[in-house]
Amino acid sequence: MLSDDLINRLIRYPRAAASRIRIMRLRMCGVRVGRKCWIRRIHVPRNPWDIALDDMVALDDEVVLLATGTRGAWPKLFIGRSTYVNRFTMFDASLNISIGAECMIGPYCYITDHDHGAGDGPISAQALVEAPVKVGNNVWIGAHAVILKGVSIGDNAIIGAGAVVTTDVGPGERVAGVPARQIGSGKQVAGEPAKRRRDRD
């Protein structure tokens, strides 16, 4: 009978090989991918040159990295070192989205730095209204959270599941709700980073 550890290794090793192939393809297309990243079946619909991933970033299945507009001098979407992004989360960048190091982002989140204007005529014909988004280090964003344009989230903050964040969140703050409001504060204990839900080689 196979041990639990051996079974998990047999599952993990083909995924690790596939991850390396995906990273090679992304780099060939222009995505800046750091060392020891772990990338599952993600989607980069266009403008791969506007995306940068730092070392040890982990992106789970069906994550979408979308950059829009003309090529800039700097990446429009940056994900920091050792950040983990869970399944079906979407980043939608036309100006600048920056995610810090050691963050954990839950499944089905949406993070954007723009929306459409709402003047006369069809919404689809309105120009984008843009403002950069910045997420600090060691931030935990719960499942189904939405981060809207112009928001800055401080280090060690926690965003509750399903929250819609429309205003800045200070360091160590905990917010939840629609729209998100502060429900507490407190700094996580320094030390070993939280265990990631990922199977890396």
C-alpha positions as CSV (number, residue, x, y, z in Angstrom):
1,M,0.0,0.0,0.0
2,L,1.3,3.4,-1.0
3,S,2.0,5.9,1.8
4,D,0.1,9.2,1.9
5,D,3.4,11.1,1.3
6,L,4.2,9.0,-1.8
7,I,0.7,9.5,-3.2
8,N,1.0,13.3,-2.8
9,R,4.4,13.2,-4.5
10,L,3.0,11.3,-7.4
11,I,0.3,14.0,-7.7
12,R,2.7,16.9,-7.3
13,Y,5.6,16.0,-9.6
14,P,3.8,16.2,-12.9
15,R,2.3,19.5,-11.8
16,A,5.8,20.8,-11.0
17,A,7.0,19.9,-14.5
18,A,3.9,21.6,-16.1
19,S,4.6,24.7,-14.0
20,R,8.1,25.0,-15.3
21,I,6.8,24.7,-18.9
22,R,4.2,27.4,-18.2
23,I,6.9,29.7,-16.7
24,M,9.1,29.3,-19.8
25,R,6.2,30.1,-22.1
26,L,5.2,33.2,-20.0
27,R,8.8,34.5,-20.1
28,M,9.0,34.0,-23.8
29,C,5.8,36.1,-24.2
30,G,7.3,38.9,-22.0
31,V,6.0,38.3,-18.5
32,R,8.8,39.0,-15.9
33,V,8.8,35.9,-13.8
34,G,11.1,35.6,-10.7
35,R,12.8,32.5,-9.3
36,K,11.0,29.5,-7.8
37,C,7.5,30.6,-8.8
38,W,4.7,28.1,-8.9
39,I,2.2,28.6,-11.7
40,R,-0.9,26.5,-12.4
41,R,-3.3,26.9,-15.3
42,I,-3.6,30.7,-15.4
43,H,-4.8,33.2,-18.1
44,V,-2.9,36.2,-19.6
45,P,-5.3,37.5,-22.2
46,R,-3.0,40.2,-23.6
47,N,-0.1,42.6,-22.9
48,P,2.1,40.0,-21.0
49,W,5.0,42.6,-21.0
50,D,3.1,44.7,-18.5
51,I,3.1,41.9,-15.9
52,A,5.9,41.2,-13.3
53,L,6.0,38.4,-10.7
54,D,8.6,38.4,-8.0
55,D,10.4,35.4,-6.6
56,M,8.3,32.5,-5.2
57,V,5.0,33.8,-6.3
58,A,2.3,31.1,-6.4
59,L,-0.7,31.4,-8.8
60,D,-3.4,28.7,-8.5
61,D,-5.8,27.5,-11.2
62,E,-7.7,29.9,-13.4
63,V,-6.1,33.1,-12.0
64,V,-6.4,35.9,-14.6
65,L,-3.7,38.5,-15.1
66,L,-5.2,41.2,-17.4
67,A,-3.2,44.3,-18.4
68,T,-4.9,46.8,-20.8
69,G,-3.7,49.8,-22.8
70,T,-0.4,50.9,-24.3
71,R,2.9,49.5,-23.1
72,G,4.4,51.5,-20.2
73,A,7.9,51.9,-18.9
74,W,7.0,49.9,-15.8
75,P,4.8,46.9,-15.2
76,K,1.1,47.7,-14.7
77,L,0.7,44.6,-12.6
78,F,3.3,43.6,-10.0
79,I,2.9,40.7,-7.5
80,G,5.4,40.6,-4.7
81,R,7.7,37.9,-3.3
82,S,6.1,34.8,-1.8
83,T,2.5,36.0,-2.4
84,Y,-0.1,33.2,-3.0
85,V,-3.2,33.8,-5.2
86,N,-6.0,31.3,-4.9
87,R,-8.2,30.0,-7.7
88,F,-10.3,32.1,-10.0
89,T,-9.0,35.5,-8.8
90,M,-8.7,38.2,-11.4
91,F,-6.4,41.2,-11.6
92,D,-7.6,43.9,-14.0
93,A,-4.9,46.6,-14.5
94,S,-4.9,49.5,-16.9
95,L,-2.7,51.9,-14.8
96,N,-1.0,50.2,-11.9
97,I,-1.8,47.4,-9.4
98,S,1.0,46.5,-6.9
99,I,0.7,43.6,-4.5
100,G,3.2,43.3,-1.7
101,A,5.2,40.4,-0.4
102,E,3.9,37.5,1.7
103,C,0.3,38.2,0.9
104,M,-2.5,35.6,0.7
105,I,-5.3,36.3,-1.7
106,G,-8.4,34.0,-1.5
107,P,-10.4,32.5,-4.4
108,Y,-12.7,34.5,-6.6
109,C,-11.4,37.9,-5.7
110,Y,-11.4,40.8,-8.1
111,I,-8.8,43.6,-8.0
112,T,-9.0,46.5,-10.4
113,D,-7.5,50.0,-10.9
114,H,-10.2,51.4,-13.1
115,D,-13.9,51.6,-14.0
116,H,-15.9,53.2,-16.8
117,G,-17.2,56.8,-16.7
118,A,-20.9,57.2,-16.4
119,G,-21.7,60.2,-18.6
120,D,-24.2,60.5,-21.3
121,G,-24.4,57.7,-23.9
122,P,-23.5,54.0,-23.6
123,I,-21.4,52.9,-20.7
124,S,-19.2,50.9,-23.1
125,A,-18.3,54.2,-24.9
126,Q,-17.1,56.0,-21.7
127,A,-13.4,56.5,-21.1
128,L,-11.8,54.6,-18.2
129,V,-11.5,56.3,-14.9
130,E,-8.2,55.1,-13.4
131,A,-6.4,55.3,-10.0
132,P,-3.6,53.0,-8.8
133,V,-4.1,50.2,-6.3
134,K,-1.5,49.3,-3.7
135,V,-1.6,46.3,-1.4
136,G,1.1,46.2,1.3
137,N,3.0,43.3,2.7
138,N,1.5,40.3,4.6
139,V,-2.0,41.2,3.7
140,W,-4.8,38.6,3.8
141,I,-7.6,39.1,1.4
142,G,-10.6,36.7,1.9
143,A,-12.6,34.9,-0.7
144,H,-14.8,36.9,-3.1
145,A,-13.4,40.2,-1.9
146,V,-13.4,43.1,-4.4
147,I,-10.7,45.8,-4.3
148,L,-11.7,48.9,-6.4
149,K,-9.6,51.7,-8.0
150,G,-7.6,54.1,-5.9
151,V,-7.4,51.9,-2.8
152,S,-4.3,51.5,-0.7
153,I,-4.1,48.7,1.8
154,G,-1.5,48.8,4.5
155,D,0.8,46.1,5.8
156,N,-0.7,43.3,7.9
157,A,-4.3,44.2,7.0
158,I,-7.0,41.6,6.8
159,I,-9.9,42.0,4.2
160,G,-12.9,39.9,5.1
161,A,-14.5,37.4,2.7
162,G,-17.0,39.2,0.4
163,A,-15.9,42.7,1.3
164,V,-16.0,45.5,-1.3
165,V,-13.1,47.8,-0.5
166,T,-13.7,51.4,-1.8
167,T,-11.5,53.4,0.6
168,D,-8.0,53.0,2.0
169,V,-7.3,50.4,4.7
170,G,-4.6,51.2,7.3
171,P,-1.8,49.0,8.5
172,G,-3.1,46.2,10.7
173,E,-6.7,47.1,10.2
174,R,-9.4,44.4,9.7
175,V,-12.3,45.3,7.4
176,A,-15.4,43.6,6.2
177,G,-18.8,44.3,4.6
178,V,-20.2,46.2,1.6
179,P,-18.8,48.7,1.5
180,A,-15.9,47.5,3.7
181,R,-15.6,49.1,7.2
182,Q,-13.2,48.6,10.0
183,I,-14.1,45.8,12.4
184,G,-10.9,45.6,14.3
185,S,-7.2,46.0,14.3
186,G,-4.1,44.2,15.4
187,K,-0.7,43.2,14.1
188,Q,0.1,39.6,13.2
189,V,3.0,38.1,15.2
190,A,6.2,38.3,13.3
191,G,8.0,35.0,12.5
192,E,7.3,32.2,10.2
193,P,4.9,33.1,7.3
194,A,1.6,31.4,7.3
195,K,1.6,28.0,5.5
196,R,0.5,28.4,1.9
197,R,-2.1,26.0,0.4
198,R,0.1,25.0,-2.5
199,D,2.0,21.9,-3.6
200,R,5.4,23.1,-4.7
201,D,8.3,20.9,-5.6
